[in-house]
């Protein structure tokens, strides 16, 4: 597989596979969700700008006067001291695509003579399905509830057509090609259909609206969506927040935004550069400032580039730094062994770009925030949690030890060459399809609860829905509906009585088009796990006739193909 990488820190990493168009006709992979060349047709998933409380309190003694060492540079760059790690730290805000891949990625010229080069050899992580796990999961029992009637979906006549809901525009024989799902998730018009969405979907106003953040009536579902750390109003029909339990989870992570597979630079620690970098201009959350002060008192030099506790200016000699301010921050952080990533809240799943940008550039994050923040590490040891230490002084001892022990330090970057976990890949894969697309699918699913299963107008979708042979009866087993996560159309699959857990995995893998390996399967409505490495011995999986199941696949080869391409490894 050949990947073409175009990078611009003003925008994002754009990643396309050589055969993406061919594959996307059946199964789009990581070309992500949006048309970045037409912002009106796209959804800003990452947009943390203008948050409440981001304006620093100028009366706070820790807010230092701005002393940008590059003020005489007439390039109209944003003042470096304005960099707020609560304001779009490592996210994109432009639309230019011209960027030379090696200009900033492979620059390892910041070495002191005493620094040792960090060498990397790609060694993919072995599968988690070791012998012990396979032996353990072989004891899982699949229990099929016998149906009182045969599955009755072999011909169109047997599919009951519903009448449109009174005063509404939808029924189970709605032709989505003629009447796409229309959702309004923000003040943005998208007249064109969203690319790669499994159901025709438009994020714009029209003569009918299926779901909206602005209105609610008997025909329009209500939407609550935010990336902010605020509790949702649960009376909404569709809730879309950073919580992984919300109806349409959204986050600050993305394959397009962050080239996680970028090779780390060699680190600098000398008289001119400290051990830890910090970019903080929102001085409201005092905990992170207290930690910086106490780390420094304990002997850890922290270079603070933001307004808060400012003690470091951008170099006067830019030395090839990108012209945009987010690019500057990323490149500066890439030369530090550690970078502060302290959130302004500790809510589960509320993990912002503070972490993902640092992971991308290969500095080790010092993270404080979400209680489940480790779940957002590519591997459990890819970062350092403040909560693992009794005090900043204890963390300081650990950082100083790592600074004196290259072998121990490199363990934190090992994931760059041994690969991330499947759990982490599955999390980042939530960004494969846009918020609008997934909202359209959720809306159509809510319609199905009222009008029944939708008849596909597409012959391919129809065939997968009625492809179980008539010879398969209730005496032979059950029929379940299965679809890939973030897709709309189901496949009818026969599951014979006596099917084992491993055989069930094979049935799903062989019949659902996909890339990668089967990661998990779960009941669509209850989210109860059916297939997962997390299932334990002697568990019983109960399946019933016409149960709706979603499956998720994880493609680790994508990470390795991307790593080899962006780092020019043959």
DOMARFI-919587 format. One record per residue (C-alpha): residue number from 1; residue in one letter; x, y, z. Coordinates in Angstrom, 1 decimal. Last residue first. Layout:
BEGIN
[NUM,A,[X,Y,Z]]
...
***
This chain:
BEGIN
[570,X,[11.2,1.1,2.8]]
[569,X,[11.2,3.7,5.5]]
[568,X,[10.6,7.3,4.3]]
[567,X,[9.3,8.5,7.7]]
[566,X,[5.9,9.5,6.4]]
[565,X,[5.6,6.4,4.2]]
[564,X,[6.8,3.8,6.8]]
[563,X,[4.6,5.2,9.5]]
[562,X,[1.6,5.5,7.3]]
[561,X,[1.9,1.9,6.1]]
[560,X,[2.5,0.8,9.7]]
[559,X,[-0.5,2.7,11.1]]
[558,X,[-2.8,1.4,8.3]]
[557,X,[-1.6,-2.1,8.9]]
[556,X,[-3.2,-1.9,12.4]]
[555,X,[-6.6,-2.0,10.8]]
[554,X,[-9.3,-2.3,13.5]]
[553,X,[-12.8,-3.6,12.7]]
[552,X,[-16.0,-2.7,14.5]]
[551,X,[-19.2,-4.7,14.5]]
[550,X,[-22.8,-3.5,15.1]]
[549,X,[-25.6,-5.9,15.9]]
[548,X,[-29.4,-5.7,15.4]]
[547,X,[-31.2,-8.8,16.7]]
[546,X,[-33.5,-10.3,14.0]]
[545,X,[-34.0,-13.6,15.9]]
[544,X,[-32.2,-13.7,19.3]]
[543,X,[-28.6,-13.8,20.6]]
[542,X,[-27.4,-14.5,24.1]]
[541,X,[-23.7,-14.6,24.8]]
[540,X,[-22.9,-16.6,27.9]]
[539,X,[-19.6,-15.9,29.7]]
[538,X,[-17.6,-18.9,30.9]]
[537,X,[-14.3,-17.2,30.4]]
[536,X,[-14.2,-13.5,30.1]]
[535,X,[-15.1,-10.9,27.5]]
[534,X,[-12.7,-8.0,27.2]]
[533,X,[-11.2,-9.4,23.9]]
[532,X,[-14.6,-8.6,22.5]]
[531,X,[-17.5,-10.1,20.5]]
[530,X,[-21.0,-9.9,21.9]]
[529,X,[-20.7,-6.8,24.1]]
[528,X,[-23.9,-5.1,25.3]]
[527,X,[-24.3,-1.8,23.6]]
[526,X,[-28.1,-1.9,24.4]]
[525,X,[-29.4,-0.6,21.1]]
[524,X,[-26.7,-1.9,18.6]]
[523,X,[-26.0,-5.1,20.4]]
[522,X,[-22.2,-5.4,20.3]]
[521,X,[-19.3,-6.6,18.1]]
[520,X,[-15.6,-6.0,18.7]]
[519,X,[-12.2,-5.8,17.2]]
[518,X,[-12.6,-7.8,14.0]]
[517,X,[-9.3,-7.4,12.1]]
[516,X,[-8.3,-5.1,9.3]]
[515,X,[-10.3,-3.7,6.4]]
[514,X,[-13.9,-4.5,6.0]]
[513,X,[-16.8,-6.0,4.0]]
[512,X,[-19.1,-7.9,6.4]]
[511,X,[-19.7,-11.6,5.6]]
[510,X,[-16.5,-13.3,6.3]]
[509,X,[-15.7,-11.4,9.5]]
[508,X,[-19.1,-11.7,11.1]]
[507,X,[-19.4,-15.4,10.4]]
[506,X,[-15.8,-16.0,11.5]]
[505,X,[-16.4,-14.2,14.9]]
[504,X,[-19.5,-16.5,15.3]]
[503,X,[-17.4,-19.5,14.6]]
[502,X,[-14.9,-18.5,17.4]]
[501,X,[-17.8,-18.1,19.8]]
[500,X,[-19.3,-21.4,18.9]]
[499,X,[-22.3,-22.0,16.6]]
[498,X,[-24.4,-24.9,17.9]]
[497,X,[-27.6,-23.6,16.3]]
[496,X,[-26.9,-22.0,13.0]]
[495,X,[-26.3,-18.2,12.7]]
[494,X,[-27.7,-16.8,9.4]]
[493,X,[-26.7,-13.3,8.5]]
[492,X,[-28.9,-10.4,7.2]]
[491,X,[-26.6,-7.5,6.4]]
[490,X,[-27.6,-4.1,7.6]]
[489,X,[-27.5,-0.7,6.0]]
[488,X,[-26.5,2.4,8.1]]
[487,X,[-22.8,2.4,8.6]]
[486,X,[-20.9,4.1,11.5]]
[485,X,[-20.0,0.8,13.0]]
[484,X,[-20.2,-2.1,10.5]]
[483,X,[-23.6,-3.8,10.1]]
[482,X,[-25.2,-7.0,11.3]]
[481,X,[-28.8,-8.1,11.3]]
[480,X,[-29.4,-11.5,12.9]]
[479,X,[-31.0,-14.7,11.5]]
[478,X,[-31.6,-17.6,13.8]]
[477,X,[-30.9,-21.4,13.7]]
[476,X,[-31.7,-24.5,11.7]]
[475,X,[-35.2,-25.3,13.1]]
[474,X,[-36.2,-21.7,12.5]]
[473,X,[-35.6,-22.2,8.9]]
[472,X,[-32.7,-21.9,6.4]]
[471,X,[-34.0,-23.4,3.1]]
[470,X,[-35.3,-20.0,2.2]]
[469,X,[-31.7,-18.8,1.7]]
[468,X,[-30.5,-15.7,3.6]]
[467,X,[-29.7,-12.9,1.2]]
[466,X,[-32.6,-10.6,2.0]]
[465,X,[-30.8,-7.6,3.6]]
[464,X,[-27.5,-8.1,1.7]]
[463,X,[-29.5,-8.1,-1.6]]
[462,X,[-31.4,-4.9,-0.7]]
[461,X,[-28.1,-3.1,0.0]]
[460,X,[-26.8,-4.1,-3.4]]
[459,X,[-30.1,-3.3,-5.2]]
[458,X,[-30.2,0.3,-3.8]]
[457,X,[-33.7,1.3,-3.0]]
[456,X,[-33.3,-0.1,0.5]]
[455,X,[-36.5,-1.0,2.4]]
[454,X,[-36.3,0.6,5.9]]
[453,X,[-37.0,-1.6,8.9]]
[452,X,[-39.9,-0.4,11.0]]
[451,X,[-41.8,2.9,11.1]]
[450,X,[-41.3,4.2,14.6]]
[449,X,[-38.0,2.6,15.8]]
[448,X,[-36.8,3.0,12.2]]
[447,X,[-37.1,6.8,12.5]]
[446,X,[-34.7,6.6,15.5]]
[445,X,[-32.3,4.7,13.2]]
[444,X,[-32.7,7.4,10.5]]
[443,X,[-31.7,10.0,13.1]]
[442,X,[-28.7,8.0,14.3]]
[441,X,[-27.5,7.6,10.7]]
[440,X,[-27.9,11.3,10.0]]
[439,X,[-26.0,12.1,13.2]]
[438,X,[-23.2,9.8,12.1]]
[437,X,[-22.9,11.6,8.8]]
[436,X,[-23.1,15.0,10.4]]
[435,X,[-20.4,14.1,13.0]]
[434,X,[-18.1,13.0,10.2]]
[433,X,[-16.9,9.5,9.6]]
[432,X,[-13.5,8.2,10.4]]
[431,X,[-13.3,10.2,13.7]]
[430,X,[-14.5,7.3,15.8]]
[429,X,[-11.4,5.5,14.4]]
[428,X,[-9.3,7.3,17.1]]
[427,X,[-11.1,5.1,19.7]]
[426,X,[-10.7,1.9,17.8]]
[425,X,[-7.0,2.5,17.3]]
[424,X,[-6.6,3.1,21.0]]
[423,X,[-8.3,-0.2,21.9]]
[422,X,[-6.3,-2.0,19.2]]
[421,X,[-3.1,-0.9,21.0]]
[420,X,[-0.6,1.4,19.4]]
[419,X,[2.5,0.3,17.4]]
[418,X,[5.9,-1.2,18.2]]
[417,X,[7.7,1.7,16.5]]
[416,X,[5.9,4.8,17.9]]
[415,X,[4.7,2.8,20.8]]
[414,X,[8.3,2.7,22.1]]
[413,X,[8.2,6.4,22.9]]
[412,X,[7.6,6.0,26.7]]
[411,X,[10.1,3.1,26.7]]
[410,X,[12.7,5.6,25.4]]
[409,X,[12.9,7.2,28.8]]
[408,X,[14.0,4.0,30.5]]
[407,X,[16.7,3.4,28.0]]
[406,X,[17.9,7.0,28.1]]
[405,X,[18.4,6.9,31.8]]
[404,X,[19.6,10.3,33.3]]
[403,X,[16.6,12.2,32.0]]
[402,X,[14.3,9.4,33.1]]
[401,X,[15.6,9.7,36.7]]
[400,X,[15.1,13.5,36.6]]
[399,X,[11.5,13.0,35.4]]
[398,X,[10.9,10.4,38.2]]
[397,X,[12.3,12.6,40.9]]
[396,X,[10.2,15.6,39.6]]
[395,X,[7.1,13.4,39.7]]
[394,X,[7.6,12.8,43.4]]
[393,X,[8.1,16.5,43.9]]
[392,X,[4.9,17.3,42.0]]
[391,X,[3.1,15.2,44.7]]
[390,X,[1.7,11.8,45.4]]
[389,X,[2.3,10.6,41.9]]
[388,X,[0.2,8.5,39.6]]
[387,X,[-2.3,11.3,39.4]]
[386,X,[0.1,13.3,37.3]]
[385,X,[-0.1,10.7,34.6]]
[384,X,[2.9,10.1,32.4]]
[383,X,[2.6,9.2,28.8]]
[382,X,[3.0,6.4,26.3]]
[381,X,[3.0,3.7,29.0]]
[380,X,[-0.6,2.5,28.6]]
[379,X,[-0.2,2.4,24.8]]
[378,X,[-1.6,4.9,22.3]]
[377,X,[-2.7,7.0,25.3]]
[376,X,[-6.4,7.9,25.3]]
[375,X,[-7.4,5.2,27.8]]
[374,X,[-4.8,6.7,30.1]]
[373,X,[-7.0,9.8,30.4]]
[372,X,[-9.7,7.8,32.2]]
[371,X,[-9.8,10.2,35.1]]
[370,X,[-9.8,13.0,32.6]]
[369,X,[-7.3,15.8,33.4]]
[368,X,[-3.6,15.6,34.1]]
[367,X,[-1.0,14.6,31.6]]
[366,X,[2.7,15.0,31.4]]
[365,X,[3.0,14.2,27.8]]
[364,X,[6.2,12.5,26.3]]
[363,X,[7.3,14.4,23.3]]
[362,X,[7.0,12.6,20.0]]
[361,X,[5.4,15.2,17.7]]
[360,X,[2.1,13.4,17.5]]
[359,X,[1.7,12.5,21.1]]
[358,X,[2.1,16.2,22.0]]
[357,X,[-0.6,17.2,19.6]]
[356,X,[-2.9,14.6,20.9]]
[355,X,[-2.6,15.5,24.6]]
[354,X,[-3.3,19.3,24.5]]
[353,X,[-5.7,18.6,21.7]]
[352,X,[-8.4,17.7,24.3]]
[351,X,[-9.4,14.9,26.5]]
[350,X,[-12.8,15.1,28.0]]
[349,X,[-13.5,11.3,28.0]]
[348,X,[-14.2,11.3,31.8]]
[347,X,[-14.4,14.8,33.3]]
[346,X,[-11.2,16.2,35.0]]
[345,X,[-11.3,19.8,33.9]]
[344,X,[-8.9,22.5,32.8]]
[343,X,[-6.6,20.0,31.2]]
[342,X,[-2.9,19.6,31.9]]
[341,X,[-0.7,18.5,29.0]]
[340,X,[2.8,19.7,30.0]]
[339,X,[5.5,18.6,27.6]]
[338,X,[8.4,16.2,28.2]]
[337,X,[11.6,15.3,26.4]]
[336,X,[11.6,18.5,24.5]]
[335,X,[12.5,18.8,20.8]]
[334,X,[9.0,18.1,19.5]]
[333,X,[7.5,20.7,21.7]]
[332,X,[9.2,23.5,19.7]]
[331,X,[8.0,21.9,16.4]]
[330,X,[4.4,21.6,17.7]]
[329,X,[4.3,25.1,19.1]]
[328,X,[5.6,26.7,16.0]]
[327,X,[3.1,24.7,13.8]]
[326,X,[0.3,26.0,16.0]]
[325,X,[1.7,29.6,15.5]]
[324,X,[1.8,29.4,11.7]]
[323,X,[5.1,30.2,10.0]]
[322,X,[6.7,26.8,10.5]]
[321,X,[10.0,26.8,12.3]]
[320,X,[13.1,26.6,10.0]]
[319,X,[15.6,28.0,12.4]]
[318,X,[13.4,30.8,13.7]]
[317,X,[16.5,32.7,14.9]]
[316,X,[14.9,35.0,17.4]]
[315,X,[13.9,32.0,19.4]]
[314,X,[10.4,32.1,20.9]]
[313,X,[10.6,33.4,24.4]]
[312,X,[10.9,31.5,27.7]]
[311,X,[10.1,32.5,31.3]]
[310,X,[6.4,33.0,31.3]]
[309,X,[4.7,31.9,34.5]]
[308,X,[1.4,32.2,32.7]]
[307,X,[1.6,34.1,29.4]]
[306,X,[2.7,31.1,27.4]]
[305,X,[6.3,29.9,26.6]]
[304,X,[7.1,28.2,29.9]]
[303,X,[10.4,26.3,29.9]]
[302,X,[10.3,24.0,32.9]]
[301,X,[13.6,23.1,34.5]]
[300,X,[13.2,20.2,36.9]]
[299,X,[15.1,20.7,40.2]]
[298,X,[12.4,20.3,42.8]]
[297,X,[11.8,24.1,42.9]]
[296,X,[11.1,23.8,39.2]]
[295,X,[8.6,21.0,39.7]]
[294,X,[7.0,23.0,42.4]]
[293,X,[6.4,26.0,40.2]]
[292,X,[5.2,24.0,37.3]]
[291,X,[2.8,22.0,39.6]]
[290,X,[1.4,25.2,41.1]]
[289,X,[0.8,26.5,37.6]]
[288,X,[-1.0,23.3,36.6]]
[287,X,[-3.2,23.4,39.7]]
[286,X,[-4.2,27.1,39.2]]
[285,X,[-6.9,26.6,36.6]]
[284,X,[-7.5,30.3,35.7]]
[283,X,[-4.1,31.1,34.3]]
[282,X,[-5.2,30.5,30.7]]
[281,X,[-2.0,31.3,28.8]]
[280,X,[-0.2,28.0,29.2]]
[279,X,[2.3,26.4,26.8]]
[278,X,[4.7,24.4,28.8]]
[277,X,[7.9,22.6,27.8]]
[276,X,[9.8,20.3,30.2]]
[275,X,[13.5,19.4,30.4]]
[274,X,[14.9,22.8,29.8]]
[273,X,[16.6,24.4,26.9]]
[272,X,[19.5,26.8,26.5]]
[271,X,[21.9,25.3,29.0]]
[270,X,[21.3,21.8,27.6]]
[269,X,[18.5,19.3,27.1]]
[268,X,[17.6,18.7,23.5]]
[267,X,[15.7,15.7,22.2]]
[266,X,[16.1,13.7,19.0]]
[265,X,[13.0,13.9,16.9]]
[264,X,[10.2,11.5,17.1]]
[263,X,[9.0,9.6,14.0]]
[262,X,[5.5,10.6,12.9]]
[261,X,[2.9,7.8,13.3]]
[260,X,[0.5,10.1,15.2]]
[259,X,[0.0,12.2,12.1]]
[258,X,[-2.6,14.4,13.8]]
[257,X,[-5.6,16.3,12.2]]
[256,X,[-6.5,13.7,9.6]]
[255,X,[-6.3,10.7,11.9]]
[254,X,[-8.5,12.6,14.3]]
[253,X,[-8.7,13.4,18.0]]
[252,X,[-10.4,16.3,19.6]]
[251,X,[-13.6,14.4,20.2]]
[250,X,[-17.1,13.6,19.0]]
[249,X,[-19.4,10.8,20.3]]
[248,X,[-22.8,10.5,18.5]]
[247,X,[-25.3,9.0,20.9]]
[246,X,[-23.2,9.8,24.0]]
[245,X,[-21.5,7.1,26.0]]
[244,X,[-18.0,7.9,24.6]]
[243,X,[-18.5,11.3,26.2]]
[242,X,[-17.0,14.1,24.0]]
[241,X,[-20.5,15.3,23.2]]
[240,X,[-23.3,14.5,20.8]]
[239,X,[-26.8,13.9,22.3]]
[238,X,[-29.6,13.0,20.0]]
[237,X,[-33.3,13.1,21.2]]
[236,X,[-32.7,15.9,23.6]]
[235,X,[-34.1,15.5,27.1]]
[234,X,[-30.6,14.7,28.4]]
[233,X,[-29.5,18.3,28.6]]
[232,X,[-25.8,17.7,28.3]]
[231,X,[-23.3,18.3,31.1]]
[230,X,[-20.6,20.9,30.2]]
[229,X,[-16.9,20.2,29.3]]
[228,X,[-17.1,21.8,25.8]]
[227,X,[-17.1,19.8,22.6]]
[226,X,[-20.8,20.4,22.2]]
[225,X,[-23.9,18.9,20.5]]
[224,X,[-27.5,18.7,21.6]]
[223,X,[-29.8,17.6,18.8]]
[222,X,[-33.6,17.6,18.6]]
[221,X,[-35.5,15.2,16.3]]
[220,X,[-37.8,16.9,13.8]]
[219,X,[-41.2,15.3,12.8]]
[218,X,[-43.1,15.8,16.0]]
[217,X,[-41.3,19.1,16.7]]
[216,X,[-37.8,20.3,17.7]]
[215,X,[-35.8,23.2,16.6]]
[214,X,[-32.3,24.7,16.7]]
[213,X,[-29.9,21.9,17.1]]
[212,X,[-31.7,20.0,14.3]]
[211,X,[-32.9,16.7,13.1]]
[210,X,[-35.0,15.4,10.2]]
[209,X,[-35.5,18.8,8.6]]
[208,X,[-37.9,19.3,5.7]]
[207,X,[-38.1,22.0,3.0]]
[206,X,[-34.3,22.2,3.4]]
[205,X,[-31.7,23.5,5.8]]
[204,X,[-28.3,21.9,5.7]]
[203,X,[-26.1,19.0,6.8]]
[202,X,[-27.1,16.6,4.0]]
[201,X,[-27.0,12.9,4.2]]
[200,X,[-27.5,10.1,1.7]]
[199,X,[-26.8,7.0,3.8]]
[198,X,[-23.5,5.2,4.1]]
[197,X,[-21.6,8.5,4.3]]
[196,X,[-18.5,8.5,2.2]]
[195,X,[-18.9,12.1,1.1]]
[194,X,[-21.5,14.4,2.6]]
[193,X,[-24.2,15.4,0.2]]
[192,X,[-23.8,18.9,-1.2]]
[191,X,[-25.9,21.8,0.1]]
[190,X,[-23.8,22.1,3.3]]
[189,X,[-24.8,25.2,5.3]]
[188,X,[-23.4,26.1,8.7]]
[187,X,[-24.9,27.4,11.8]]
[186,X,[-24.5,24.1,13.7]]
[185,X,[-25.8,20.5,13.7]]
[184,X,[-28.5,20.9,11.2]]
[183,X,[-29.6,17.5,9.8]]
[182,X,[-31.2,16.5,6.5]]
[181,X,[-31.6,12.8,5.6]]
[180,X,[-31.7,12.5,1.9]]
[179,X,[-35.1,12.4,0.1]]
[178,X,[-34.6,11.2,-3.5]]
[177,X,[-31.6,9.0,-2.8]]
[176,X,[-33.0,8.3,0.7]]
[175,X,[-36.1,6.6,-0.9]]
[174,X,[-38.5,6.3,2.1]]
[173,X,[-40.1,2.9,2.2]]
[172,X,[-40.0,2.6,6.0]]
[171,X,[-41.8,5.9,6.4]]
[170,X,[-40.7,9.5,6.6]]
[169,X,[-42.2,12.9,5.7]]
[168,X,[-44.2,13.8,8.7]]
[167,X,[-47.8,15.0,9.2]]
[166,X,[-48.8,11.6,10.4]]
[165,X,[-45.9,9.1,10.2]]
[164,X,[-45.8,7.9,6.7]]
[163,X,[-47.6,4.6,6.1]]
[162,X,[-45.7,1.4,6.8]]
[161,X,[-44.6,-1.2,4.3]]
[160,X,[-44.6,-4.7,5.5]]
[159,X,[-41.8,-6.8,4.0]]
[158,X,[-43.2,-10.1,2.8]]
[157,X,[-43.9,-8.8,-0.6]]
[156,X,[-40.3,-7.8,-0.9]]
[155,X,[-39.0,-11.3,-0.8]]
[154,X,[-36.9,-13.5,1.5]]
[153,X,[-37.6,-11.6,4.7]]
[152,X,[-39.7,-13.9,6.8]]
[151,X,[-37.4,-15.6,9.3]]
[150,X,[-39.3,-18.6,10.3]]
[149,X,[-41.5,-18.4,13.4]]
[148,X,[-41.4,-19.2,17.1]]
[147,X,[-37.7,-18.3,17.2]]
[146,X,[-35.2,-20.3,19.2]]
[145,X,[-33.0,-18.1,21.4]]
[144,X,[-29.4,-18.8,20.4]]
[143,X,[-26.9,-19.2,23.2]]
[142,X,[-23.2,-18.6,22.4]]
[141,X,[-21.0,-20.0,25.2]]
[140,X,[-17.6,-18.6,26.0]]
[139,X,[-15.2,-21.4,27.0]]
[138,X,[-13.0,-20.8,23.9]]
[137,X,[-12.4,-17.4,25.3]]
[136,X,[-9.9,-18.7,27.8]]
[135,X,[-8.0,-20.8,25.4]]
[134,X,[-7.8,-18.0,22.9]]
[133,X,[-6.7,-15.6,25.6]]
[132,X,[-4.0,-17.9,26.9]]
[131,X,[-2.8,-18.6,23.4]]
[130,X,[-2.3,-14.9,22.6]]
[129,X,[-5.0,-12.8,21.0]]
[128,X,[-3.3,-9.5,21.9]]
[127,X,[-1.6,-9.7,18.5]]
[126,X,[2.1,-9.0,18.6]]
[125,X,[3.2,-5.3,18.5]]
[124,X,[4.8,-4.3,15.2]]
[123,X,[8.6,-3.9,15.3]]
[122,X,[9.7,-0.8,13.3]]
[121,X,[13.3,0.0,14.2]]
[120,X,[14.0,3.4,15.7]]
[119,X,[17.2,5.1,16.7]]
[118,X,[17.2,8.1,19.0]]
[117,X,[20.5,9.9,18.5]]
[116,X,[22.6,10.4,21.6]]
[115,X,[23.1,13.9,22.8]]
[114,X,[26.5,14.9,24.0]]
[113,X,[27.2,16.9,20.8]]
[112,X,[24.0,18.8,21.3]]
[111,X,[21.4,17.9,18.8]]
[110,X,[18.9,20.2,17.1]]
[109,X,[19.7,18.9,13.6]]
[108,X,[17.1,16.1,13.7]]
[107,X,[14.9,17.6,10.9]]
[106,X,[13.0,14.7,9.5]]
[105,X,[9.5,16.0,10.1]]
[104,X,[10.0,19.7,9.6]]
[103,X,[10.9,20.1,6.0]]
[102,X,[10.6,16.5,5.2]]
[101,X,[7.0,16.5,4.1]]
[100,X,[7.1,19.7,2.1]]
[99,X,[3.9,21.6,2.5]]
[98,X,[1.4,23.0,0.1]]
[97,X,[-2.1,22.1,1.2]]
[96,X,[-3.5,25.4,2.4]]
[95,X,[-6.9,25.3,4.2]]
[94,X,[-6.4,26.9,7.5]]
[93,X,[-7.4,26.5,11.2]]
[92,X,[-5.9,23.3,12.4]]
[91,X,[-5.6,21.8,15.9]]
[90,X,[-2.5,21.6,18.0]]
[89,X,[-3.3,24.2,20.7]]
[88,X,[-6.8,25.3,19.6]]
[87,X,[-7.2,27.5,22.6]]
[86,X,[-6.8,25.9,26.0]]
[85,X,[-3.1,25.6,25.6]]
[84,X,[-3.1,29.3,25.0]]
[83,X,[-0.4,30.7,22.7]]
[82,X,[-0.6,34.4,23.1]]
[81,X,[3.0,34.5,24.2]]
[80,X,[4.0,33.5,20.6]]
[79,X,[2.6,36.7,19.2]]
[78,X,[0.7,35.7,16.1]]
[77,X,[2.9,36.1,13.0]]
[76,X,[2.8,39.2,11.0]]
[75,X,[6.0,38.3,9.1]]
[74,X,[8.0,41.4,10.1]]
[73,X,[10.3,39.8,12.6]]
[72,X,[11.1,42.4,15.1]]
[71,X,[8.8,40.9,17.7]]
[70,X,[10.7,37.6,17.6]]
[69,X,[11.9,37.6,21.2]]
[68,X,[8.3,37.8,22.4]]
[67,X,[8.3,39.6,25.7]]
[66,X,[4.6,39.6,26.7]]
[65,X,[4.2,40.8,30.3]]
[64,X,[3.9,37.9,32.7]]
[63,X,[0.6,36.4,34.0]]
[62,X,[1.7,34.7,37.3]]
[61,X,[0.8,37.8,39.3]]
[60,X,[-2.8,37.4,38.4]]
[59,X,[-4.2,40.9,37.5]]
[58,X,[-4.1,40.1,33.8]]
[57,X,[-6.6,37.3,34.3]]
[56,X,[-6.2,35.2,31.2]]
[55,X,[-9.0,34.9,28.7]]
[54,X,[-9.8,31.3,28.3]]
[53,X,[-12.6,31.3,31.0]]
[52,X,[-15.4,30.5,28.6]]
[51,X,[-14.2,28.9,25.4]]
[50,X,[-13.7,31.0,22.3]]
[49,X,[-11.9,28.4,20.2]]
[48,X,[-12.2,24.6,20.9]]
[47,X,[-13.1,23.8,17.3]]
[46,X,[-12.3,20.2,16.4]]
[45,X,[-15.3,18.6,14.6]]
[44,X,[-15.6,21.5,12.2]]
[43,X,[-18.1,20.0,9.7]]
[42,X,[-17.7,20.5,6.0]]
[41,X,[-19.5,21.7,3.0]]
[40,X,[-19.1,25.3,3.8]]
[39,X,[-15.4,24.7,4.5]]
[38,X,[-14.8,23.7,0.9]]
[37,X,[-11.2,22.6,0.4]]
[36,X,[-11.3,20.6,3.6]]
[35,X,[-13.9,18.3,2.3]]
[34,X,[-14.6,16.3,5.4]]
[33,X,[-14.8,12.9,7.0]]
[32,X,[-11.7,10.9,7.2]]
[31,X,[-9.6,9.6,4.3]]
[30,X,[-9.0,6.8,6.8]]
[29,X,[-10.8,3.9,5.4]]
[28,X,[-13.8,4.1,3.0]]
[27,X,[-15.4,0.6,2.5]]
[26,X,[-17.2,-0.2,-0.7]]
[25,X,[-16.7,2.7,-3.0]]
[24,X,[-14.1,3.8,-0.6]]
[23,X,[-11.8,1.0,-1.7]]
[22,X,[-11.5,2.1,-5.3]]
[21,X,[-11.1,5.7,-4.3]]
[20,X,[-8.5,4.9,-1.7]]
[19,X,[-6.3,2.9,-4.0]]
[18,X,[-3.2,4.9,-3.4]]
[17,X,[-4.1,5.6,0.1]]
[16,X,[-4.9,9.1,1.2]]
[15,X,[-3.8,11.1,4.2]]
[14,X,[-4.1,14.8,4.7]]
[13,X,[-2.3,16.1,7.8]]
[12,X,[-3.9,19.2,9.0]]
[11,X,[-4.4,22.9,8.3]]
[10,X,[-2.0,25.6,9.2]]
[9,X,[0.5,22.8,10.1]]
[8,X,[0.5,21.8,6.5]]
[7,X,[1.2,18.2,5.5]]
[6,X,[0.7,16.2,2.4]]
[5,X,[1.2,12.5,2.7]]
[4,X,[0.7,10.1,-0.2]]
[3,X,[0.3,6.5,0.9]]
[2,X,[1.3,3.4,-0.9]]
[1,X,[0.0,0.0,0.0]]
***
